[in-house]
Amino acid sequence: MATFLKKYKLIILYGCSLALLLVILRWLEWKVVIMDHYMEIYLGLIALLFTCLGIWIAAKLTRPKIKTVIQEKTVIVREEIPFKQNEKELAKLNISKRELEVLELMAGGLSNQEIAEKLFLSLSTIKTHSSSLFEKLDVKRRTQAIEKAKALRLIA
């Protein structure tokens, strides 16, 4: 190996110096290109910066802000037994026939106005029956009243 280096020492030295000279010339050429076109380079870098910023902002703004919440709820599965109204519970809760009718129509998906028209009563009477039902069933909303009434087997 030592003889190889001595034999080709001059060639290796010339090769390395030419490579170094080529690197220096390329660096100077790059420097001249930058000097001649510095404004275009700056504008291109600014455009690139704002493009990246725009993409980032668009991704942030279009991301949905919905948070998924999972709630566990007991579902009552009824067997194929024919429906039989729980008369004891009706008497215990003191629910009148008219209130039961209103409850059944609520379960049918009718609004207060539609129930009033169907039963030929005023809207305020239906609201009174509804609030009385909510109080007797100890609930706050129609859906809770329907659910509880089905659980107690007051309605089908």
One Martini backbone bead per residue (centre of mass of N, CA, C, O) as a GRO file, in nm:
protein
  156
    1MET     BB    1   0.058   0.062  -0.021
    2ALA     BB    2   0.306   0.256   0.003
    3THR     BB    3   0.387   0.228  -0.297
    4PHE     BB    4   0.129   0.335  -0.417
    5LEU     BB    5   0.146   0.626  -0.295
    6LYS     BB    6   0.422   0.699  -0.416
    7LYS     BB    7   0.351   0.653  -0.717
    8TYR     BB    8   0.049   0.830  -0.691
    9LYS     BB    9   0.080   1.106  -0.542
   10LEU     BB   10   0.054   1.321  -0.767
   11ILE     BB   11  -0.222   1.236  -0.878
   12ILE     BB   12  -0.381   1.265  -0.614
   13LEU     BB   13  -0.315   1.565  -0.569
   14TYR     BB   14  -0.440   1.671  -0.835
   15GLY     BB   15  -0.726   1.555  -0.794
   16CYS     BB   16  -0.791   1.704  -0.527
   17SER     BB   17  -0.739   1.995  -0.632
   18LEU     BB   18  -0.956   1.982  -0.856
   19ALA     BB   19  -1.197   1.926  -0.674
   20LEU     BB   20  -1.167   2.182  -0.502
   21LEU     BB   21  -1.190   2.380  -0.741
   22LEU     BB   22  -1.474   2.289  -0.827
   23VAL     BB   23  -1.617   2.361  -0.564
   24ILE     BB   24  -1.547   2.662  -0.568
   25LEU     BB   25  -1.678   2.729  -0.841
   26ARG     BB   26  -1.965   2.639  -0.765
   27TRP     BB   27  -1.995   2.831  -0.526
   28LEU     BB   28  -1.957   3.090  -0.694
   29GLU     BB   29  -2.186   3.040  -0.890
   30TRP     BB   30  -2.409   3.031  -0.674
   31LYS     BB   31  -2.352   3.317  -0.569
   32VAL     BB   32  -2.416   3.461  -0.836
   33VAL     BB   33  -2.703   3.361  -0.867
   34ILE     BB   34  -2.801   3.484  -0.603
   35MET     BB   35  -2.728   3.779  -0.672
   36ASP     BB   36  -2.908   3.795  -0.935
   37HIS     BB   37  -3.174   3.626  -0.777
   38TYR     BB   38  -3.270   3.719  -0.486
   39MET     BB   39  -3.568   3.809  -0.516
   40GLU     BB   40  -3.689   3.540  -0.619
   41ILE     BB   41  -3.602   3.372  -0.375
   42TYR     BB   42  -3.753   3.528  -0.158
   43LEU     BB   43  -4.037   3.500  -0.284
   44GLY     BB   44  -4.038   3.190  -0.285
   45LEU     BB   45  -4.007   3.154   0.025
   46ILE     BB   46  -4.261   3.314   0.102
   47ALA     BB   47  -4.461   3.141  -0.059
   48LEU     BB   48  -4.396   2.877   0.088
   49LEU     BB   49  -4.471   2.972   0.371
   50PHE     BB   50  -4.774   3.053   0.306
   51THR     BB   51  -4.862   2.778   0.205
   52CYS     BB   52  -4.811   2.622   0.467
   53LEU     BB   53  -4.991   2.802   0.645
   54GLY     BB   54  -5.257   2.754   0.487
   55ILE     BB   55  -5.271   2.449   0.527
   56TRP     BB   56  -5.274   2.451   0.836
   57ILE     BB   57  -5.527   2.629   0.877
   58ALA     BB   58  -5.725   2.455   0.712
   59ALA     BB   59  -5.695   2.203   0.891
   60LYS     BB   60  -5.799   2.341   1.153
   61LEU     BB   61  -6.084   2.450   1.044
   62THR     BB   62  -6.192   2.158   0.918
   63ARG     BB   63  -6.198   2.036   1.181
   64PRO     BB   64  -6.386   1.870   1.379
   65LYS     BB   65  -6.563   1.965   1.702
   66ILE     BB   66  -6.643   1.675   1.775
   67LYS     BB   67  -6.747   1.492   2.057
   68THR     BB   68  -6.736   1.170   2.164
   69VAL     BB   69  -7.005   1.016   2.346
   70ILE     BB   70  -7.047   0.744   2.564
   71GLN     BB   71  -7.355   0.579   2.642
   72GLU     BB   72  -7.506   0.393   2.883
   73LYS     BB   73  -7.808   0.190   2.834
   74THR     BB   74  -8.097   0.061   2.927
   75VAL     BB   75  -8.263  -0.215   2.769
   76ILE     BB   76  -8.583  -0.321   2.714
   77VAL     BB   77  -8.667  -0.660   2.666
   78ARG     BB   78  -8.931  -0.804   2.519
   79GLU     BB   79  -9.133  -1.037   2.504
   80GLU     BB   80  -9.393  -1.223   2.333
   81ILE     BB   81  -9.593  -1.087   2.519
   82PRO     BB   82  -9.878  -0.974   2.569
   83PHE     BB   83 -10.019  -0.687   2.640
   84LYS     BB   84 -10.043  -0.574   2.990
   85GLN     BB   85 -10.178  -0.369   3.195
   86ASN     BB   86 -10.077  -0.190   3.489
   87GLU     BB   87 -10.310  -0.129   3.723
   88LYS     BB   88 -10.159  -0.082   3.988
   89GLU     BB   89  -9.976   0.150   3.885
   90LEU     BB   90 -10.200   0.340   3.800
   91ALA     BB   91 -10.322   0.367   4.086
   92LYS     BB   92 -10.065   0.455   4.234
   93LEU     BB   93 -10.019   0.716   4.035
   94ASN     BB   94 -10.294   0.847   3.949
   95ILE     BB   95 -10.388   0.789   3.648
   96SER     BB   96 -10.575   0.899   3.414
   97LYS     BB   97 -10.734   0.841   3.120
   98ARG     BB   98 -10.646   1.104   2.980
   99GLU     BB   99 -10.344   1.082   3.049
  100LEU     BB  100 -10.306   0.813   2.904
  101GLU     BB  101 -10.381   0.915   2.627
  102VAL     BB  102 -10.157   1.126   2.609
  103LEU     BB  103  -9.923   0.925   2.644
  104GLU     BB  104  -9.985   0.753   2.391
  105LEU     BB  105  -9.955   0.994   2.190
  106MET     BB  106  -9.667   1.059   2.260
  107ALA     BB  107  -9.559   0.775   2.177
  108GLY     BB  108  -9.663   0.836   1.873
  109GLY     BB  109  -9.532   1.146   1.814
  110LEU     BB  110  -9.702   1.370   1.915
  111SER     BB  111  -9.789   1.675   1.960
  112ASN     BB  112  -9.962   1.889   2.143
  113GLN     BB  113 -10.135   1.996   1.909
  114GLU     BB  114 -10.219   1.716   1.795
  115ILE     BB  115 -10.353   1.614   2.052
  116ALA     BB  116 -10.565   1.838   2.076
  117GLU     BB  117 -10.704   1.777   1.804
  118LYS     BB  118 -10.770   1.474   1.857
  119LEU     BB  119 -10.925   1.540   2.153
  120PHE     BB  120 -11.067   1.820   2.163
  121LEU     BB  121 -10.853   2.024   2.291
  122SER     BB  122 -10.663   2.227   2.450
  123LEU     BB  123 -10.339   2.312   2.481
  124SER     BB  124 -10.339   2.369   2.789
  125THR     BB  125 -10.454   2.093   2.872
  126ILE     BB  126 -10.222   1.923   2.764
  127LYS     BB  127 -10.004   2.059   2.935
  128THR     BB  128 -10.128   1.978   3.205
  129HIS     BB  129 -10.117   1.673   3.161
  130SER     BB  130  -9.813   1.657   3.115
  131SER     BB  131  -9.718   1.776   3.386
  132SER     BB  132  -9.864   1.565   3.556
  133LEU     BB  133  -9.714   1.321   3.442
  134PHE     BB  134  -9.427   1.411   3.518
  135GLU     BB  135  -9.485   1.413   3.820
  136LYS     BB  136  -9.587   1.115   3.856
  137LEU     BB  137  -9.316   0.994   3.703
  138ASP     BB  138  -9.058   1.156   3.763
  139VAL     BB  139  -9.003   1.371   3.519
  140LYS     BB  140  -8.888   1.607   3.245
  141ARG     BB  141  -8.954   1.437   2.980
  142ARG     BB  142  -9.109   1.272   2.730
  143THR     BB  143  -8.907   1.039   2.690
  144GLN     BB  144  -8.903   0.957   2.988
  145ALA     BB  145  -9.205   0.897   3.015
  146ILE     BB  146  -9.221   0.674   2.804
  147GLU     BB  147  -9.006   0.488   2.921
  148LYS     BB  148  -9.137   0.449   3.200
  149ALA     BB  149  -9.415   0.347   3.102
  150LYS     BB  150  -9.298   0.093   2.964
  151ALA     BB  151  -9.158  -0.025   3.216
  152LEU     BB  152  -9.450  -0.026   3.378
  153ARG     BB  153  -9.680  -0.107   3.173
  154LEU     BB  154  -9.882   0.133   3.061
  155ILE     BB  155  -9.760   0.101   2.774
  156ALA     BB  156  -9.676  -0.032   2.448
   0.00000   0.00000   0.00000
